[in-house]
């Protein structure tokens, strides 16, 4: 899960000599959460219970209680976001926004690791490409200046 709102969990990812830390700023809206089940029931819907073969589902269909689309499940499922305000600090390098399907497949730590590895790879590529570009430009200038 994503953890509690407002920065509940923290997760680390180490790339090279730099340490990046993830800050969770959302919470899952799973159909198994007691407060979400209560809201679905208040709206006249139902939630099928979790079993060995399936997660809890709104109207037996959707595993989350907040989603865009799924018009047939309105008003039991809402697209209204739960909003948190987090003051951005200079050390905050990126944000990862993803659907529940992504978070079902990878952890917060994995997301931080993937992004930081890609950032590192791009930075290294830019340095190498920049040095090559400078050498090529220098060679062309020397060849053409005569």
C-alpha positions as CSV (number, residue, x, y, z in Angstrom):
1,X,0.0,0.0,0.0
2,X,0.9,3.6,-0.3
3,X,0.7,4.3,3.4
4,X,-1.0,7.2,5.2
5,X,-1.6,10.6,3.7
6,X,0.5,13.6,4.2
7,X,3.9,11.9,4.0
8,X,3.2,8.8,6.1
9,X,5.8,6.4,4.8
10,X,9.4,7.0,3.6
11,X,11.3,4.8,1.3
12,X,14.9,4.9,0.1
13,X,16.6,4.2,-3.2
14,X,20.4,4.3,-3.6
15,X,21.9,5.2,-6.9
16,X,25.7,5.7,-7.1
17,X,26.7,7.9,-4.2
18,X,23.4,9.7,-4.0
19,X,20.6,8.7,-1.6
20,X,17.1,9.5,-2.7
21,X,14.2,9.1,-0.4
22,X,10.5,8.6,-1.3
23,X,7.8,10.3,0.6
24,X,4.3,8.9,0.3
25,X,1.7,11.6,-0.1
26,X,-1.4,9.5,-0.9
27,X,-3.3,6.6,0.5
28,X,-4.9,3.7,-1.3
29,X,-8.7,3.7,-1.7
30,X,-9.1,0.0,-1.6
31,X,-12.6,-1.5,-1.5
32,X,-11.4,-3.4,1.6
33,X,-10.7,-0.3,3.7
34,X,-13.3,0.1,6.4
35,X,-14.0,3.8,5.8
36,X,-14.3,3.2,2.1
37,X,-16.7,0.3,2.6
38,X,-18.8,2.5,4.8
39,X,-19.0,5.3,2.2
40,X,-20.0,2.8,-0.6
41,X,-22.7,1.4,1.7
42,X,-23.9,4.9,2.6
43,X,-24.4,5.6,-1.1
44,X,-26.5,2.4,-1.4
45,X,-23.8,0.1,-2.9
46,X,-22.1,-3.0,-1.6
47,X,-18.6,-4.4,-1.4
48,X,-17.9,-8.1,-2.0
49,X,-15.6,-9.4,0.7
50,X,-12.0,-10.4,0.0
51,X,-11.5,-14.2,-0.6
52,X,-8.5,-16.4,-1.2
53,X,-9.0,-15.8,-4.9
54,X,-10.0,-12.2,-5.1
55,X,-9.7,-8.8,-3.5
56,X,-12.7,-6.9,-2.1
57,X,-14.7,-5.2,-4.9
58,X,-17.3,-2.5,-5.2
59,X,-20.5,-4.0,-6.6
60,X,-18.4,-7.1,-7.2
61,X,-16.4,-5.4,-10.0
62,X,-13.9,-2.7,-9.0
63,X,-11.1,-3.1,-6.4
64,X,-10.8,0.6,-5.7
65,X,-13.4,3.1,-4.5
66,X,-12.1,6.2,-6.4
67,X,-11.7,5.9,-10.1
68,X,-12.2,7.8,-13.4
69,X,-14.5,6.1,-15.8
70,X,-16.6,3.1,-14.6
71,X,-19.8,5.1,-15.1
72,X,-21.9,2.1,-14.3
73,X,-20.5,2.1,-10.8
74,X,-21.5,5.7,-10.0
75,X,-22.5,6.9,-7.4
76,X,-20.7,4.1,-5.4
77,X,-17.3,4.9,-6.9
78,X,-16.2,8.6,-7.1
79,X,-13.6,10.3,-9.2
80,X,-13.3,13.0,-6.5
81,X,-9.6,13.1,-5.4
82,X,-8.4,13.1,-1.9
83,X,-6.0,16.1,-2.0
84,X,-2.9,16.6,0.1
85,X,-0.7,19.7,0.0
86,X,3.0,19.1,0.3
87,X,5.4,22.0,0.3
88,X,8.1,21.3,-2.3
89,X,11.6,21.4,-1.0
90,X,14.7,21.8,-3.2
91,X,15.8,18.2,-2.4
92,X,12.6,16.9,-3.9
93,X,13.7,15.8,-7.4
94,X,10.7,14.0,-8.8
95,X,7.1,12.8,-8.3
96,X,5.7,9.4,-9.3
97,X,2.1,9.4,-10.3
98,X,0.6,6.0,-11.1
99,X,-2.6,4.0,-11.1
100,X,-3.4,1.2,-8.7
101,X,-2.4,-1.3,-11.2
102,X,1.2,0.0,-11.1
103,X,1.2,0.0,-7.3
104,X,-0.1,-3.5,-7.2
105,X,2.9,-4.6,-9.3
106,X,5.7,-2.6,-7.7
107,X,6.5,-1.2,-4.3
108,X,7.3,2.4,-3.4
109,X,10.9,1.5,-3.0
110,X,11.0,0.0,-6.5
111,X,9.4,3.1,-8.0
112,X,12.1,5.3,-6.4
113,X,14.8,2.9,-7.6
114,X,13.6,2.8,-11.2
115,X,13.3,6.6,-11.4
116,X,16.6,7.3,-9.8
117,X,18.4,4.7,-12.0
118,X,16.9,6.4,-15.1
119,X,17.9,9.8,-13.9
120,X,21.4,8.6,-13.3
121,X,21.5,6.9,-16.7
122,X,20.3,10.1,-18.4
123,X,22.8,12.2,-16.5
124,X,25.7,9.9,-17.5
125,X,24.5,9.8,-21.1
126,X,24.3,13.6,-21.2
127,X,27.9,13.9,-19.8
128,X,29.2,11.4,-22.4
129,X,27.2,12.9,-25.2
130,X,28.2,16.4,-24.2
131,X,31.9,15.4,-24.2
132,X,31.6,13.7,-27.6
133,X,29.7,16.7,-29.0
134,X,32.4,19.1,-27.8
135,X,35.2,16.9,-29.4
136,X,33.3,16.7,-32.7
137,X,32.6,20.4,-32.7
138,X,36.2,21.2,-32.0
139,X,37.4,18.8,-34.8
140,X,35.1,20.4,-37.3
141,X,36.1,23.9,-36.3
142,X,39.7,23.0,-36.7
143,X,39.2,21.4,-40.0
144,X,37.1,24.2,-41.4
145,X,39.3,27.0,-40.2
146,X,42.0,27.1,-42.9
